[in-house]
Amino acid sequence: MSTAPVYNIDPAAFLADPYPDLAKMRADGPVWQVPQLGATLFVRRDDIFEQEKRIDVFSSYQPEGLMTVLMGENMMRKDGPDHAAERKATFPAFSPRTVRDSWTAQFRARTQEVLDRLAPKGGCDLVADYAMPVSAEALKAITGLANMDWREMDRVSQGMIDGIANYGGDPSVEAHCHDCTASIDAHIDARLEELRDHPDTSLLSVQVEAGLPMDSVRANVKLAISGGQNEPRDAIAGAAWALLTHPEQLAMIRDGSATWRDAFEEYARWISPIGMSPRRVARADTVQKVAFEPEERVFFMFGSGNRDERVFDAPEVFDITRDTGPSLAFGAGPHFCAGAAASRAMISEVALPMLFDRFPDLAIDGEVPFAGWAFRGPLKMPVRWS
C-alpha cells in the first residue's frame, strides 16, 4: 500500500453515512489509506480534480478490476487514444444535439405514461414506482435495447453495480452479476439484425456503425446501463426529497427565481450519486508527500470533494442558489461522464418538473433511508398526493 497515513472506518457506518468520516479525513489530510477498503483515498476536491487527469500515474486501465472482469473492458477502463477512439464512436448517441432532437421527447412520453399509471393511486414509493421506470425507459431508448422490459433494465443495472462494488468478494453477488450481464448480451443479440438494417442514434447502433469490435460494443452498453440507470434513478428521487424537505427552495423554483437545473446540480453535489471512481497506479510517484507504487488501488472520492470546505461554503447544506461549477458530480478530465447531457435533460427538464406539475401537493409519507458511499441514494421514498 501507499505511505499515506491510515484511517480506519466501520464499513457498516460508512455505508450508511460516509460524510462524517470523509469530513474528518479532509480536515486532517488530503490522502488516506483505508485498510477496510483496500485502497488509498484522495478526499479533497482540488487534488481529485488535478490527479484524475494524470492518467500516466493514476490509470483507468484496470485489467484485474471488478468492472473489467465482470462487464468487459469498456471505454471507462481505457486511457489515451484507445479511450478517445471509443468515446468518439459513442458520441453520436450522447451528444447534446441528439439529446435535444431524439431523446428528450421520448423521455417526456415515457414519463407521462408512468405518471398516468400512478395518478389514481394517491401515493407510491417514489424510488421504485416513479424514478426507477422513468430512468429505465430513458435508458432503453439511449442504449437501443427497446426489447428489454424496464424492470429487467433496473435489475441488470443493480446487479452490475453490486458486482463492481463487491470488494468483499461475496460469490453470490458475483454470480448474480454474471446472470445480469448474460441477460444484456442476449438482448443485444436480439437487436443486432434490426439495427444493422435500420440504424439509429442509439448507443448500440452507433457503435456497430462505427465498426467497433463486438466485445467493446457489449462492454460499453453495459457501462451505460450500470451508470445510466441507478444514478439517475437515485438523483430523481433524491432531488425530489431534497426539495420536499426544503420547501422554501421548491418555492423559489415555482416562482421562477431558481430552476429545476439548479436543484439537480446542487443535489448531485450535495449527495453525490456517484461518490467514487477507482484508479490503478501505473508507475511509482509521490503526491502530497505520499509515495505510491505500481498496481496499488486509488479511490478518487467525488462525494468528499463535493463537500470540501475549501471550495464550498457550508457544503453540508443543500442550497440551490450556490455556484456548483466546481462540482465533481460528473467527474473531471478525459473521463467526464459521457451521459451528462442526457442525465441533465431527463432529470431537470423532464422527471422533476413533470412530477411536481402533476402532483403539486406531493408530500413525503414516511422514512426515507439513504445508503452507499461509492454509489449513494434513497432506498425508498414513500409519498402521497390528493
C-alpha positions in Angstrom: 0.0 0.0 0.0 1.0 3.7 -0.2 2.7 5.5 2.5 -0.4 7.6 3.3 -1.5 7.7 7.0 -4.1 5.1 7.9 -7.7 5.9 8.6 -9.9 3.1 9.9 -13.6 3.0 9.2 -16.6 1.0 10.3 -17.7 -0.4 7.0 -21.4 -0.6 8.0 -21.4 3.0 9.3 -19.5 4.2 6.2 -22.1 2.6 4.0 -25.0 4.2 6.0 -23.4 7.7 6.0 -19.8 8.3 4.8 -19.8 12.0 5.3 -18.7 12.2 8.9 -15.6 10.1 8.2 -14.9 11.9 5.0 -15.0 15.3 6.8 -12.5 14.1 9.4 -10.2 12.9 6.7 -10.4 16.2 4.8 -9.7 18.1 7.9 -6.6 16.2 8.8 -5.0 15.5 5.4 -5.6 15.1 1.7 -4.7 11.4 1.2 -5.6 8.5 3.4 -5.0 4.7 3.4 -8.2 2.9 4.4 -7.5 -0.8 5.1 -11.2 -1.8 5.1 -11.5 -0.6 1.5 -8.1 -1.9 0.4 -7.3 1.5 -1.2 -5.8 4.9 -0.8 -8.3 7.7 -0.9 -8.0 11.2 -2.3 -10.6 13.3 -0.4 -10.0 16.9 -1.2 -11.7 18.5 -4.3 -8.7 20.2 -5.9 -6.4 17.2 -5.5 -9.0 15.0 -7.1 -9.5 17.4 -10.0 -5.8 17.6 -10.6 -4.7 14.0 -10.1 -7.6 12.5 -12.1 -6.1 14.0 -15.2 -2.7 12.4 -14.6 -3.6 9.1 -16.4 0.1 8.2 -16.7 0.2 7.7 -12.9 -3.5 7.0 -12.0 -4.7 4.9 -14.8 -8.2 3.9 -15.7 -6.8 0.7 -17.3 -7.5 -1.9 -14.7 -7.4 -5.4 -16.3 -7.9 -7.1 -13.0 -10.5 -4.6 -11.7 -14.0 -5.8 -10.9 -15.6 -3.7 -13.7 -13.4 -5.2 -16.4 -13.6 -8.8 -15.1 -17.4 -8.7 -14.7 -18.5 -6.4 -17.5 -15.7 -6.4 -20.1 -13.2 -3.7 -20.9 -15.3 -0.6 -21.6 -14.1 2.9 -22.6 -14.1 4.0 -18.9 -11.3 1.5 -18.3 -9.2 2.7 -21.1 -6.9 5.8 -21.4 -5.3 7.9 -24.1 -6.0 7.1 -27.8 -8.0 3.9 -27.0 -10.4 5.8 -24.8 -10.6 8.7 -27.2 -11.5 6.5 -30.1 -14.3 4.7 -28.3 -15.6 8.0 -26.9 -15.7 9.5 -30.4 -17.6 6.4 -31.7 -20.2 6.6 -28.9 -20.6 10.4 -29.0 -23.5 10.5 -31.6 -25.7 8.7 -29.0 -24.9 11.2 -26.2 -24.3 14.5 -27.9 -26.4 17.5 -26.8 -27.9 17.6 -30.2 -29.1 14.0 -30.1 -30.4 14.5 -26.6 -32.4 17.6 -27.8 -33.6 16.2 -31.1 -34.1 12.5 -30.3 -34.2 11.6 -26.6 -36.0 14.4 -24.7 -39.3 13.9 -26.5 -39.1 10.2 -25.8 -38.2 10.9 -22.1 -41.4 13.0 -21.8 -43.6 10.5 -23.5 -42.5 7.6 -21.3 -42.6 9.8 -18.1 -46.2 10.8 -19.0 -47.1 7.1 -19.2 -45.6 6.4 -15.7 -47.4 9.4 -14.2 -50.7 8.3 -15.7 -50.3 4.9 -14.1 -49.6 6.4 -10.7 -52.1 9.3 -10.6 -55.1 7.2 -9.4 -53.2 5.6 -6.6 -52.7 8.7 -4.4 -49.3 7.6 -3.3 -46.3 5.4 -4.1 -42.7 4.7 -3.4 -41.1 7.4 -5.5 -37.9 5.4 -5.9 -39.4 2.1 -7.1 -42.6 3.3 -8.7 -41.5 6.6 -10.4 -37.8 7.2 -10.6 -37.0 3.6 -11.4 -39.2 3.2 -14.5 -38.6 6.8 -15.8 -34.8 6.2 -15.7 -35.1 2.7 -17.2 -37.4 3.7 -20.0 -35.0 6.5 -20.9 -32.1 4.1 -20.9 -33.9 1.7 -23.1 -34.1 4.4 -25.8 -30.5 5.6 -25.4 -28.9 2.1 -25.4 -31.1 0.7 -28.2 -32.4 -2.1 -26.0 -36.0 -1.4 -26.7 -36.7 -5.1 -26.3 -35.8 -5.1 -22.6 -38.6 -4.6 -20.0 -37.9 -1.6 -17.7 -37.9 -3.9 -14.7 -35.2 -6.0 -16.2 -33.2 -2.9 -17.1 -33.3 -1.9 -13.4 -32.4 -5.5 -12.3 -29.4 -5.9 -14.5 -28.1 -2.4 -13.7 -28.4 -3.0 -9.9 -26.8 -6.4 -10.4 -23.8 -4.9 -12.1 -23.5 -2.0 -9.6 -23.5 -4.6 -6.8 -20.9 -6.7 -8.6 -18.4 -3.9 -9.3 -18.7 -2.7 -5.6 -18.3 -6.3 -4.3 -14.9 -5.6 -2.8 -15.6 -8.2 -0.1 -15.8 -11.0 -2.8 -19.2 -12.4 -2.0 -19.7 -15.2 -4.5 -23.5 -14.9 -4.6 -23.1 -11.2 -5.6 -20.6 -12.2 -8.4 -22.9 -14.9 -9.7 -25.9 -12.6 -9.8 -23.8 -10.1 -11.7 -22.9 -12.7 -14.3 -26.5 -13.5 -14.7 -27.3 -9.9 -15.4 -24.5 -9.4 -18.0 -25.7 -12.6 -19.7 -29.2 -11.0 -20.0 -27.8 -7.9 -21.5 -25.8 -9.9 -24.1 -29.0 -11.8 -25.0 -31.0 -8.6 -25.5 -28.1 -7.1 -27.6 -28.1 -10.2 -29.8 -31.8 -10.0 -30.4 -31.5 -6.3 -31.6 -28.4 -6.5 -33.9 -30.0 -7.6 -37.1 -32.7 -5.0 -37.0 -30.3 -2.2 -36.1 -27.9 -3.2 -38.9 -30.8 -2.9 -41.3 -32.2 0.2 -39.8 -29.5 2.1 -37.9 -30.5 4.9 -35.5 -28.8 7.1 -32.9 -28.9 4.6 -30.1 -25.6 3.6 -28.4 -25.8 0.0 -29.7 -26.4 1.2 -33.3 -23.8 4.0 -33.5 -21.1 1.6 -32.2 -21.9 -1.1 -34.7 -22.0 1.6 -37.5 -18.6 2.8 -36.3 -17.1 -0.7 -36.7 -16.1 -1.2 -33.0 -15.4 -4.8 -32.0 -18.4 -6.5 -30.5 -16.5 -7.0 -27.2 -16.2 -3.3 -26.9 -19.8 -2.7 -28.1 -21.1 -5.0 -25.4 -18.9 -3.6 -22.7 -19.9 0.0 -23.5 -23.6 -0.9 -23.4 -23.1 -2.5 -20.0 -21.2 0.6 -18.9 -24.1 2.8 -19.9 -26.6 0.6 -18.1 -24.6 0.4 -14.9 -24.1 4.2 -14.9 -27.3 5.3 -16.6 -30.0 3.6 -14.5 -29.2 3.6 -10.8 -27.6 7.1 -10.6 -30.4 9.0 -12.5 -33.0 6.9 -10.5 -31.3 7.9 -7.3 -30.9 11.6 -8.4 -34.6 11.9 -9.4 -35.9 10.6 -6.1 -33.2 12.2 -4.1 -33.6 15.6 -5.6 -37.4 15.4 -5.1 -36.7 14.5 -1.4 -34.3 17.4 -1.1 -36.9 19.9 -2.4 -39.7 18.5 -0.3 -37.6 18.8 2.8 -36.5 22.3 1.8 -39.9 23.8 0.8 -38.5 27.4 0.6 -36.3 26.2 -2.2 -39.1 24.4 -4.0 -41.0 27.7 -3.8 -38.1 29.5 -5.5 -38.4 27.2 -8.5 -42.1 27.7 -8.6 -41.9 31.5 -8.6 -39.1 31.5 -11.2 -36.2 32.7 -9.1 -34.4 29.3 -9.5 -34.6 26.4 -11.9 -35.0 22.7 -11.8 -31.5 22.5 -13.3 -30.2 24.4 -10.2 -31.9 21.9 -7.9 -30.5 18.9 -9.8 -26.9 20.3 -10.0 -26.9 21.1 -6.3 -28.4 17.7 -5.3 -25.7 16.0 -7.4 -23.1 17.9 -5.5 -24.6 17.5 -2.0 -25.5 13.8 -2.2 -23.2 12.5 -5.0 -25.0 9.6 -6.7 -21.5 8.5 -8.0 -19.3 9.0 -4.9 -16.1 7.4 -6.1 -14.0 6.5 -9.1 -11.2 3.9 -8.8 -7.8 4.1 -10.4 -4.7 1.8 -10.7 -1.3 3.2 -10.0 0.6 2.7 -13.3 4.0 3.9 -12.2 5.7 5.0 -9.0 5.1 8.6 -8.0 4.9 10.8 -4.9 1.8 13.1 -4.4 1.2 15.2 -1.3 4.2 13.6 0.3 2.7 10.2 -0.2 4.6 7.5 -2.1 2.6 5.3 -4.5 3.9 2.0 -6.0 2.6 0.4 -9.2 -0.5 -1.7 -9.1 -1.9 -0.1 -5.9 -5.5 0.9 -5.9 -6.6 4.5 -5.5 -10.1 5.9 -5.0 -11.0 9.5 -6.1 -13.7 10.3 -3.6 -16.1 12.6 -5.6 -18.6 12.6 -2.8 -15.9 14.0 -0.5 -14.6 16.6 -3.0 -18.1 17.9 -3.5 -18.2 18.7 0.3 -14.8 20.2 0.5 -14.9 23.2 2.9 -12.0 24.8 1.0 -14.2 25.1 -2.1 -17.8 25.3 -1.0 -19.3 27.4 1.8 -21.3 25.3 4.3 -21.0 22.3 2.0 -23.3 20.2 4.2 -26.2 22.5 3.4 -28.5 22.0 0.4 -28.6 25.4 -1.4 -29.8 25.7 -5.0 -28.5 29.3 -5.2 -24.9 28.3 -4.8 -22.4 28.1 -7.7 -22.0 24.4 -8.4 -19.3 25.0 -11.1 -16.5 23.3 -9.2 -18.7 20.2 -8.5 -17.2 16.8 -9.4 -20.7 15.2 -9.8 -19.9 14.1 -13.4 -16.1 13.6 -12.8 -13.4 15.6 -14.4 -10.8 15.3 -17.1 -10.9 12.8 -20.0 -13.4 10.6 -18.2 -16.0 13.2 -17.7 -19.4 11.5 -17.9 -20.4 10.9 -21.5 -24.1 10.8 -20.5 -24.1 14.2 -18.7 -26.3 15.9 -21.2 -28.8 13.1 -21.2 -28.9 13.0 -17.4 -29.4 16.7 -17.2 -32.2 16.7 -19.7 -34.0 13.6 -18.3 -33.9 14.9 -14.7 -34.1 18.7 -14.8 -36.2 19.1 -18.0 -38.5 16.1 -17.6 -38.6 14.0 -14.5 -38.6 16.7 -11.8 -40.9 19.3 -13.5 -43.4 16.8 -14.7 -43.6 15.1 -11.3 -44.3 18.4 -9.4 -46.6 19.7 -12.1 -48.7 16.6 -12.0 -48.7 16.4 -8.2 -48.5 19.9 -6.8 -49.3 18.8 -3.3 -46.7 15.9 -3.3 -45.7 15.1 0.3 -43.3 12.7 2.0 -45.3 9.9 3.8 -42.7 8.1 5.8 -39.0 7.5 6.5 -36.6 8.0 3.6 -33.4 6.0 4.3 -30.2 6.6 2.3 -27.2 4.2 1.8 -24.0 4.0 -0.1 -20.6 5.6 -0.5 -19.4 4.5 -4.0 -23.0 4.9 -5.2 -25.5 6.7 -2.9 -29.2 7.3 -3.0 -32.5 6.8 -1.2 -33.5 3.2 -0.7 -37.2 4.1 -0.6 -39.3 7.2 -0.5 -43.0 6.9 0.4 -45.0 9.9 -0.9 -48.7 10.8 -1.2 -50.8 13.3 -3.2 -54.5 14.1 -3.4 
